[in-house]
Every structure is written in structure tokens, then in C-alpha cells.
Amino acid sequence: MSISDLQTWQSGPTAQARFVANFNGTAREIGGLDQLLPSSAKYKFDVWLAKEGGEWKITNAKWEQVSRG
């Protein structure tokens, strides 16, 4: 997996990240995961975060498939 097109925004204790994840190879054979996921695909992610106790935690996320294998 590789990450590209990373953009981040922060406003006080909240932040947002937008990036593209490129999945390559075969998924692990855990619980049939290898049957559900394609061997390669590209997804665009939007992730919202909040700082809690000095650490960033994901509060919301959405994604969409950009291309498949």
C-alpha cells in the first residue's frame, strides 16, 4: 500500500486529512478478506480527527473507490 496526494488542515483541536491510498498485492487470508478485496485498487479518503488526551483520534471517515485493478 502507498499513500499519495496527502492534504491536511488543522483548526485547534480538530483536523482533516485527504489522501489517496493505492492498494497493491494480495490481502491477507484473514476471515476471507482475500476474497473480498481486489488485488489492486485506488481509494480516495477523507478523514476527520480530534485531539483527545494529547493524541489524534479519528472521529469520522469516508472513502470512495477511484479505480480497480
JOSUL-V629452 format. One record per backbone hydrogen bond with DSSP energy under -1.0 kcal/mol. CO is the residue of the C=O (numbers start at 1). NH is the residue of the N-H. Records with the same first field share a line. If there is no record, write none. Layout:
CO->NH + NH
This chain:
2->22
4->20
7->18
9->16
11->14
13->51
14->11
15->49
16->9
17->47
18->7
19->45
20->4
21->43
22->2
23->41
28->30
30->33
32->35
33->37
40->69
41->23
42->66 + 67
43->21
44->64
45->19
46->62
47->17
48->59 + 60
49->15
50->57
52->55
55->52
57->50
60->48
62->46
64->44
67->42
